[in-house]
């Protein structure tokens, strides 16, 4: 169990590197909205990434067994900071962030605003806030903004959502992406993403400075549930090649 700067308890797990993987490399994995490191899809991703370094996976505030309430991408940078700090305590000297969907936006914002990591991977991440251009995202906003939606998220997904609006509105991911350099950034997005169309990936990539890469994955849907082992292996190889 980790603790954030603002006192929130964060449920986390450490998976040591597999035989042959670098023992200096730590990979922090940030899940999507309503997700958990305990989900089967997340555990499969951790298993693959452990072939490239030790993995710290955790539940964001308001999710699963973590305390607090989710702010859907704002204060969650403190959760990532706690995981990065723990990775250093464990002994990892070179740390990469891999975020999915909401976790991708938090990873980008953390790297831009806090720094201290050697590589960042955004998978299926939004470039900006309040996007409602797809049916799944309209459903997400219903869950966040309506009392019945918050109740449904708590009961069905064990996700506790903070009431009220952001004040102030946090820096959007595409602006934070500009602050990441010289840390390498990889933006991964599927052309079949039902939540965020490809314009988000392009806006993130265009907003960032070199070094940066953009992978548009044919037929790939959204976040953890659609990620194949082959894609995660490619991400792992990119990390080991580009991690500073």
C-alpha positions as CSV (number, residue, x, y, z in Angstrom):
1,X,0.0,0.0,0.0
2,X,1.4,3.4,-1.0
3,X,0.5,6.8,0.3
4,X,0.3,10.0,-1.8
5,X,1.5,13.5,-0.9
6,X,-2.1,14.4,0.0
7,X,-2.5,11.3,2.2
8,X,-4.5,9.0,0.0
9,X,-3.8,5.2,0.3
10,X,-3.0,3.6,-3.0
11,X,-3.3,-0.2,-3.6
12,X,-0.3,-1.4,-5.6
13,X,1.7,-4.4,-6.5
14,X,5.4,-5.0,-7.5
15,X,6.2,-7.6,-10.1
16,X,10.0,-8.2,-10.2
17,X,11.7,-8.4,-13.6
18,X,11.6,-11.8,-15.3
19,X,14.9,-13.7,-15.8
20,X,17.0,-11.9,-18.3
21,X,15.2,-8.5,-18.0
22,X,17.1,-5.5,-16.8
23,X,17.1,-5.1,-13.1
24,X,17.7,-1.3,-13.4
25,X,14.4,-0.7,-15.3
26,X,11.2,0.0,-13.5
27,X,7.9,0.3,-15.5
28,X,4.9,2.1,-13.8
29,X,1.6,1.0,-15.3
30,X,-1.4,3.4,-15.0
31,X,-4.8,1.9,-15.8
32,X,-7.9,3.5,-17.4
33,X,-11.0,4.9,-15.9
34,X,-12.9,2.3,-13.8
35,X,-10.0,-0.1,-14.3
36,X,-7.8,-1.8,-11.7
37,X,-4.4,-3.5,-11.7
38,X,-6.2,-6.6,-10.5
39,X,-8.2,-6.9,-13.7
40,X,-7.2,-9.9,-15.9
41,X,-6.4,-7.6,-18.8
42,X,-4.1,-5.5,-16.6
43,X,-2.4,-8.5,-15.1
44,X,-1.7,-9.9,-18.6
45,X,0.0,-6.6,-19.6
46,X,2.1,-6.6,-16.4
47,X,3.2,-10.1,-17.1
48,X,4.4,-9.2,-20.6
49,X,6.1,-6.0,-19.4
50,X,8.0,-7.8,-16.7
51,X,10.0,-9.3,-19.5
52,X,11.5,-5.8,-19.9
53,X,11.8,-4.7,-16.3
54,X,10.2,-4.7,-12.9
55,X,6.6,-3.4,-12.9
56,X,4.8,-1.3,-10.4
57,X,1.0,-1.5,-11.0
58,X,-1.5,0.3,-8.9
59,X,-5.1,1.4,-8.6
60,X,-5.8,5.1,-8.9
61,X,-7.6,6.9,-6.1
62,X,-11.3,6.0,-6.0
63,X,-10.7,2.7,-7.8
64,X,-10.7,-0.8,-6.4
65,X,-9.0,-1.0,-3.0
66,X,-7.4,2.4,-3.1
67,X,-8.8,5.1,-0.9
68,X,-10.2,8.5,-1.8
69,X,-12.3,9.5,-4.8
70,X,-11.2,9.8,-8.5
71,X,-10.8,13.2,-9.9
72,X,-10.7,11.7,-13.4
73,X,-7.2,12.8,-14.3
74,X,-6.4,15.8,-12.1
75,X,-5.0,14.8,-8.7
76,X,-4.1,11.4,-10.1
77,X,-0.7,12.7,-10.9
78,X,0.0,12.4,-7.2
79,X,-0.9,8.7,-7.4
80,X,1.6,8.2,-10.3
81,X,4.2,10.2,-8.3
82,X,3.7,7.8,-5.3
83,X,4.3,4.8,-7.6
84,X,7.4,6.4,-9.2
85,X,8.8,7.1,-5.8
86,X,8.2,3.5,-4.7
87,X,9.9,2.2,-7.9
88,X,13.0,4.2,-6.8
89,X,12.8,2.9,-3.3
90,X,12.7,-0.7,-4.7
91,X,15.9,0.1,-6.5
92,X,15.0,0.9,-10.1
93,X,17.2,3.7,-11.5
94,X,15.6,4.0,-14.9
95,X,11.8,4.4,-14.9
96,X,9.2,4.4,-17.6
97,X,5.5,5.3,-17.4
98,X,2.9,3.4,-19.5
99,X,-0.6,4.7,-19.3
100,X,-3.9,3.6,-20.8
101,X,-6.8,6.0,-21.6
102,X,-7.3,8.1,-18.4
103,X,-4.0,6.7,-17.2
104,X,-2.3,7.9,-20.4
105,X,-3.5,11.4,-19.8
106,X,-2.2,11.2,-16.2
107,X,1.2,9.8,-17.3
108,X,1.6,12.6,-19.9
109,X,0.7,15.2,-17.3
110,X,2.9,13.7,-14.7
111,X,5.9,13.6,-17.1
112,X,5.3,17.1,-18.2
113,X,4.6,18.7,-14.8
114,X,6.7,16.5,-12.4
115,X,9.3,14.9,-14.6
116,X,11.8,12.5,-13.1
117,X,11.1,9.6,-15.5
118,X,13.1,8.3,-18.5
119,X,10.3,7.4,-21.0
120,X,6.5,7.8,-21.4
121,X,4.0,5.7,-23.3
122,X,0.5,7.0,-23.9
123,X,-1.9,4.3,-25.1
124,X,-5.4,5.3,-26.2
125,X,-5.1,8.6,-24.4
126,X,-7.2,11.8,-24.8
127,X,-5.5,15.0,-25.9
128,X,-8.0,17.3,-24.3
129,X,-10.7,17.4,-21.7
130,X,-14.6,17.3,-22.0
131,X,-14.6,15.3,-25.2
132,X,-18.1,14.1,-26.0
133,X,-17.9,13.2,-29.6
134,X,-18.5,9.5,-29.3
135,X,-21.3,7.5,-27.5
136,X,-18.9,5.8,-25.0
137,X,-17.5,9.2,-23.9
138,X,-21.0,10.6,-23.5
139,X,-21.7,7.6,-21.2
140,X,-18.5,8.4,-19.3
141,X,-19.6,12.0,-18.8
142,X,-23.0,10.8,-17.6
143,X,-21.3,8.6,-15.0
144,X,-19.1,11.5,-13.8
145,X,-21.6,14.3,-13.8
146,X,-24.9,12.7,-12.7
147,X,-25.7,11.3,-9.2
148,X,-27.2,8.2,-10.7
149,X,-24.1,7.7,-12.9
150,X,-21.8,8.0,-9.9
151,X,-23.9,5.5,-8.0
152,X,-23.8,3.1,-11.0
153,X,-20.0,3.5,-11.2
154,X,-19.6,2.8,-7.5
155,X,-21.9,-0.3,-7.6
156,X,-20.8,-1.8,-10.9
157,X,-17.2,-0.8,-11.2
158,X,-16.1,-0.1,-7.6
159,X,-15.2,3.4,-8.7
160,X,-15.9,6.3,-6.4
161,X,-16.1,9.6,-8.3
162,X,-15.6,13.0,-6.7
163,X,-18.5,15.4,-7.0
164,X,-18.2,18.9,-8.4
165,X,-16.2,20.4,-11.2
166,X,-12.4,20.9,-11.6
167,X,-11.3,24.2,-10.1
168,X,-8.9,25.2,-11.6
169,X,-9.2,23.1,-14.8
170,X,-5.9,21.1,-15.1
171,X,-3.5,21.5,-18.0
172,X,-4.8,19.3,-20.9
173,X,-2.6,16.5,-22.0
174,X,-1.6,18.0,-25.4
175,X,-0.2,21.0,-23.6
176,X,1.6,18.9,-21.0
177,X,3.1,16.8,-23.9
178,X,5.1,19.9,-24.9
179,X,6.9,19.9,-21.6
180,X,8.0,16.3,-21.6
181,X,11.1,16.7,-23.9
182,X,13.9,15.6,-23.7
183,X,12.2,12.6,-22.2
184,X,11.1,10.3,-25.1
185,X,7.3,10.0,-25.7
186,X,5.5,7.2,-27.5
187,X,1.9,7.8,-28.5
188,X,0.0,4.6,-29.4
189,X,-3.6,4.7,-30.7
190,X,-5.9,2.4,-32.6
191,X,-7.8,3.4,-35.7
192,X,-10.8,1.4,-34.2
193,X,-10.9,3.3,-30.9
194,X,-14.6,3.8,-30.0
195,X,-13.8,6.4,-27.3
196,X,-11.2,8.8,-28.8
197,X,-10.7,9.1,-32.5
198,X,-7.3,9.4,-34.1
199,X,-7.4,13.2,-33.9
200,X,-6.5,12.9,-30.2
201,X,-3.3,10.9,-31.0
202,X,-2.3,13.4,-33.6
203,X,-2.9,16.4,-31.3
204,X,-0.8,14.7,-28.6
205,X,2.0,13.9,-30.9
206,X,1.9,17.3,-32.6
207,X,2.0,19.0,-29.3
208,X,5.1,17.2,-28.1
209,X,8.7,18.0,-29.0
210,X,11.3,15.5,-30.1
211,X,12.1,12.8,-29.3
212,X,8.6,11.4,-30.0
213,X,6.9,8.6,-31.9
214,X,3.4,7.9,-33.1
215,X,2.1,4.4,-33.7
216,X,-1.3,4.2,-35.4
217,X,-2.4,0.5,-34.9
218,X,-4.8,-0.9,-37.5
219,X,-7.9,-2.6,-36.0
220,X,-6.9,-1.7,-32.4
221,X,-9.7,-0.7,-30.2
222,X,-9.4,1.0,-26.8
223,X,-6.9,0.7,-23.9
224,X,-6.1,-2.4,-22.0
225,X,-9.0,-4.6,-23.1
226,X,-7.9,-4.4,-26.8
227,X,-4.1,-4.6,-26.2
228,X,-2.6,-7.8,-27.6
229,X,0.6,-9.4,-26.2
230,X,2.3,-8.5,-29.4
231,X,1.6,-4.8,-29.0
232,X,2.8,-4.9,-25.4
233,X,6.0,-6.7,-26.4
234,X,6.6,-3.9,-29.0
235,X,6.0,-1.3,-26.3
236,X,8.4,-3.1,-24.0
237,X,11.1,-3.2,-26.7
238,X,10.6,0.5,-27.4
239,X,11.1,1.3,-23.7
240,X,14.3,-0.6,-23.4
241,X,15.6,1.0,-26.6
242,X,14.6,4.6,-25.7
243,X,14.7,4.8,-21.9
244,X,17.1,7.5,-20.8
